Amino acid sequence: MKLHVIISMLCISALSLGQAAPDAGKPVGKIELMALVATGSSSERIATFIQHRGIDFTPDEVFLKSLEDDGAGASLLSALASAKVLGSNPTDAGEVEKETRVLEHLGRAARLNRKFLNPRAAEPEFRAAVAADPANPFVHTALGIVLPRLDQRDEAAAELRKALEMSPDLANAHLELGEIIMNDPTQRSKAEALAHLQKAADLMPYDASVQSVYASALFTAGGDKKEAEKQQLLSVTHVTPTRIRFGGSLMGARLIHNPAPKYPKEAKANHIQGIVRMDILIGKDGFVKDWEVLSGDPILTPAATEAISRWRYQPTVLTGTPVEVITEVNINFTLK
């Protein structure tokens, strides 16, 4: 089997279960965390970053509840509750007020973009966060990640360049800017794209998806074949072979407990029907650990996620080792 096929089986792409990847070294702060949540990074992915880097604030119950309301999953909330605190909350009144304004805008952006899947409605909130703290690289990066989804790639690139001027080692800004340049036919500098992607890969050696994105870019750009193959091998060595993706039909046969969702009263009253489509993460014990809503009516999604949280599958074992599984599920709401 060819190497790139093996990688596609073992690696989750940078776009799967979320897109952003943060600065590699410093502890995660509140604004960076909310920017990741608002732009759609998966709870599982953000939790991994927190485990690697710690946090520079003490999360209280109010903050954790607001994150949950904005669409954060159990894995992220658990990681925050157990994270190493390597800093302290700001005490200067002006800084506290500025941070509060930014977090309010990012919270609203998270609800619109992450929870209700509406990046266009969220765009003004991302812009308002930038206006509230124009010297913060994370808000520029967040805006730069959302704008390409609205076909505003030139402005997105400009925002990401601003972020990198402020923080040259911001890995997610390098990753997003590299992909914009690589995939946009109006951009000419493949060498610049590769430089940004290489920087992102260097900053996050533990993230196999970033390594794989860089390897693919090397092949696409017609770069040094040996270097590209070396990078692909590197991406495989960073994969922890304890998580795979299986198709929904295959995992459907392994489903042993799937209580049906409660039909929302508002949906019944308004004759709302449809399918809620989700990516879910099944733990080694067969219980659903996390999920991301891909599409569906916002009135139906809370009932779908509540039901999914109680589903259970037969544990998946490969070569004698239990593995986590990512799969897609459809929750159908039909009025009888």
N, C-alpha and C positions, 0 to 999 in steps of 0.2 A: 504494500500500500504506500502511495507517495506521501512524503512528509507533510505537504500542505493539507492532505486529507486527514491525517492523524491530528494535526493541529485543529482543524475545524471540528473534530469530534471532541477534543479535550478542552479547548479554550472557548470561553464565552467572549464574544466580540466586545469591543469597547462600547458598542451601542446597546448591547443586551443587558437588561435590568439596569439601565442607567448609563449616563455618558461621561460625567465629569470625573476627573482624577486630581487630587489636590497637591499642594506643595509637599515635597517629600520629607522635609526635616522638622520644621517648627511644630509645636503643639497646635491642635485645631482650636480656633477661637469661635465665638458665637456667630460672628458675621460670616466667616468662611463656612461653618456648618450649615447655616441657613441658606447660604448661596448654593451649596451642594444639594440640599433638600429641594429648594425652589427650582433648580434647573433639571431635576429628574433623576439624580443618581439614586441607585437602589439603596435601601436601608442596609442590606447585607454588605454592600460595597463600602459605604461610609463607615460602617462598623469596623471593617478591616483597617481603614485608615486610622481610626481612633485607637485601635489596638496597637498599631505600629508607632503612633506619634503621641498619644495622650491628648489632653485638652488643657487650655489655659484659663478655665473658668470653673466654677462650681455650679452644676445644674441643679436648680431647685424644682419642686413639684410643679410650680406654675409653668416654668419653661418646658418641662417634659410633657405636660398636658397640652401646651400649645403646639409642640412638635407633633404629637399624636393627632391632634385636630387637623394639622396641615398635611397629614398623609404619611408620617413616618411609621415604619413597621416596628414590630417587637424586637427584632435583632438590634436595631439602632438604639432604641430606648434602653435595652439591657446593656449594651456596650457603654453608653453614657453613664449609667448607674454604677458601673464597675471600673470606669476609666481612671487612669492615673492623672491627677490634677497637677500640672507642672507650671502653674502660673496663678494669677488671681484676677478677680473681676476689677474693672476700672473704678476708681473712686473719685476722680476729678468730675465735678458736676457737669462741665461742658461736654466732656467725653461720654459720660453716661447718657446725657440727653441726645447726643448725636447717634450713639449706638442704638438707643431705643427707637429713634425715628427710622433708622435703616432696617432694624429688625421688624418693625411694623410693616414696612413696604415689602420686605422679602417674605414675611409671613403671608401677606395677601397674595403675593406672586405665587407662592407655593400652593395655596389653595386653588388658585385659578389654573396654574400650569400643571401641577402634579396631581391634584385631587380631581379636578374637573377637565383636564386634558385640553386646555384652551390657552395656548401660548400667546395668541393675538390679544386676548383680554388681559393677560398678565404683563404684556410689554410695557404699558405705562407705569406699572409698579416697579419693574426693574429699572426703568429710567428715573423714577422718583428716588430709588435707593442710591443711584449714582449721583443725583443732584444733592441728596442729603449728606453724602460723604465722598466728594469727588477725588479725594486723595487715597481712597481705599482700593487696592488692586482687585479684591475679591468681587466687588460689585461691578467693576468694569468687565471682569472675566465672566460673571454670570450673564450680563447683557450680551457679551460676545458669543456666548454659547446658545442663547435663545434666538438671536436675530437670524442665523442661517435657516432656522425652521420657518421663518417668515420671508425667505428669499432676499434678505438684506445682508449679503455676504461682505460687501465692501465695508459697510459700517461696522460689521462684526469684527473684521480684521483690524480696523482702526481701534476699536475698543480693546481688543486683545493686545495690540502693540502698546497701548497706554498702560495696561496692567503690567506688561513685562518691563516697561521703563521704570515702574515703581518697584517691582519685585522680579528681578531677572531669573530667579529659580522657581517660578510658579509653574509647576508641572502641567496643570490642566490648561493653562493659557498656551503653553508650547504645543500641547497635543492638539487642541482645537484649531489653533492657527495653522499648524502644519497640515492638518486635514483639509482646511479651507483652501489653502494654496494648492495642495495636491489634486483636489477634486474640482476646482473651478477652472474652466477652460480659458477664462480671461486672465488668469494668473500665469506668469511665464517662468518663474524661478523655481524649478523643481529642486535645485540645490538648497534653496532657502527652506523649502518644505521639509526636506530630509534633515536639515540641521535642527529644525524645531522638534521633529519627531525623535531624532536621536537624543536631544536634550531631555525630552519627556521620559524616554526609555532609561536614560542614565539616572534620572532623579527618582524613578520608581522601579528599581530592579526586581521587586517582589511582585509586580503586577504583570502577569503573563499576557493579558489582553493588549497592554501598551507595547510590549515587546513584539507581539504578533502584528500589530498595526505598522510598526516601524519596518519589520521584515517585509510585509506586503508592499509597502511604499518603495523599498529598495528594488524589488522586482519590477514594479510598475514603472518606476522612473528609469529603468534600464541601467541601474548602477552596477557596481562590482558584484558579479554573480557569487563569488566565493564569500564576500562579506554578507550578502543577503542570506545565503545558506547558513552561514555561521550564526546570523541573527535568528533565523528560524530555529536552529538547534538550541540557542539560548532561551527562546520563548518556551520550548518544550521543557527544558530543565527547570524553569521557574513554575511550571504547572504542578500543582499538587493534585495527583490523580485520584482525588476523592470526590470530585464533582463532575457530572456529565449532563448532557442534554438528551432527552428522549422525546419522541413524538407523543402527542396527546392520545392517540389510539392505543399505543403500546402501554402507556401508563394507565389508561382507562381500565385495562384488563387487570391491573394490580390494585385497583381501588377497593377497599374493604369496608369503609365507613364514609358515607357521603350524605349527611342530612340535607334535605332540600332547603333552600332559602325561604324565609318568610316574605310573602309578597307585600311590599310597602303599601300602606293604606293610601298614600298620596298617589301612587302609581295606579292603583285600582280605580280610585275616584276619577282619574284623568285618562283612563284606558290606555296606559302606557305599557307597551310590551317591547321585547327585544332581547339581545344577547349582550352579556358583559364578558369581554374577552380578557384573560389575565395570563401573565407568566407567574408561575408559582415555584417556590423552592421547597422541595421535600427533603426533610432531614434523614439522617442515616437510620433513625428509628421509625420512619414512615410517616411521621407527623408533618404537617405543613408548617414551615418556619417563617416564611416571608412571601410576599406577593407584590406584583406591580400591575395596576389596571392599564390595559392597552387601549381599550375602547369600551363604550357603553354609556347609556343614559345616566347622568349623575344621580338621578332619583333612585335608580336601581343598584348602583354600585355598592352602597353601604351594606345592603342586605346580602349581596353576593360575597363580599369580603368576610362578613360575619359567618356565613355558612362555610366558606373555604377554611376558615381558621379551625373548624372542627373536623375537617376531613382527615382520613388516615389511609395510607397505602401499605401494601406489603413492602418491607424493607428491600432495597435493591443491593445485591451483592455481586461484585465482579472479581473473579479470580480469588475468591475467598475473603475479599475486603468490602465492608459496607461502604456505600458511596451516597453522596447527596445527588439529587436529580432536579434539574430544571425542566419544566414542561409547560405546555400551554393548555389552558382549560377554557371552555365556554360554558357560562351559566345562562340557561335559557329561561326567560320569564314570559309565560304565555297565559293570557286570560282565558278561562274556560267558559 
